[in-house]
Amino acid sequence: MFFLYIIYFGINLGQHSLYNSSEILPRANITIADGTILGGATGVSKSLTKPGQAYLGVPELEVSKFRRSTVLFRNLPELAARIDKLEKSRNINESKSN
């Protein structure tokens, strides 16, 4: 079963599009292209004009970009620690050269 919550008038939905508990965020005149697939809880904030694309997330991202972002998000603590370590090392080296 598919659900689409439309929170504003002026939405133009394409043919053969699938929506699973997705939400159109308040904005007039949003167009969703033919064959668009929106994953569960996807929040649409702008027109989606590429036919046949799949989107996930809030705000909507193409599936490939969403997956890359998810991997980066999971690694944020380790990446932040690496950056802190590099900055501390750089500050120590700058202090020694002055």
N, C-alpha and C positions, 0 to 999 in steps of 0.2 A: 504494500500500500504506500502511495506517495502523497506527501503533504506539501503544500506551498503556502506560506504565510505572506500575504501581500499587505504591506503597511502603508501604501500610498496609491492613489489612482494615477493612471497614465502609464501603466506597465504594458509593454508590448512583448508577448511571449512567442518565441519561435515554435515551429512545428517539430514534432518528434523529439521534444526535450524532456529530460527526466529530472525531477526534483524530489529530494528526500529530506523532509523536515528542514527546508531551507528558508531563508528570510530575505526579503527585499527591504533594504534599509530606506528610510524616508528620503525620497528624492523623486521629483517628477520626471516623466518621460524617459524611463529606463527601458532599453531594448535588450532582450535576450535572444541570441541568434538561434537558428534552427539546429537541432541536434545537440544542444548544450546539455551537459550533465553536471548537476550540482550535488555534491556529497552532503551527508547529514550535517546540519547546523552551519552550513555555509552562509555567510552574510554577504549579500550582493550590494555593493555601494556605488556601482557605476554600470553603464551599458556593457554588455558582453557581446562583442560583434563578430568574433571568430566562430564560424559554424563548426559544430562537432567537437568543441573543446570540453574538457572536464575540469571542474574547479573544486577546491576545498578551502576551508579556513574562513576566518573573519579578520580583515576583509578578504574577499575571494582572491585566490592565487591559482594559477594553472597547476595541475597536479605535480608536474616535475619540479617546479619552484617550491611548492609546499613541502615536498619530501626533502629537498635540500635544506630548506629552512628548519625543518624539524630536527634533522641531524645536527645542524649547527647549534640549535637551541639546547639540545641535550648535552652538547660539549661546552657550553658557555662557561661553567665553573672552571674547567681545566684550561680553557683558552684565556680566561681572565687571570688565572694564576701564572700562566706562562708570560703574559704581558707584564704583570707586576714584577716578575723575576727579571725580565729583560730591562725594564725601566730602572729597577734598583741597581742592576749591573752597570747600566749606562751612567747613572748618577755617580756611582763609585768611581768609574773610569774618568768621568769629567772632573771629579774632585781631586783625583790624583794628578791630573794634567795641569791643574791651576796652581 
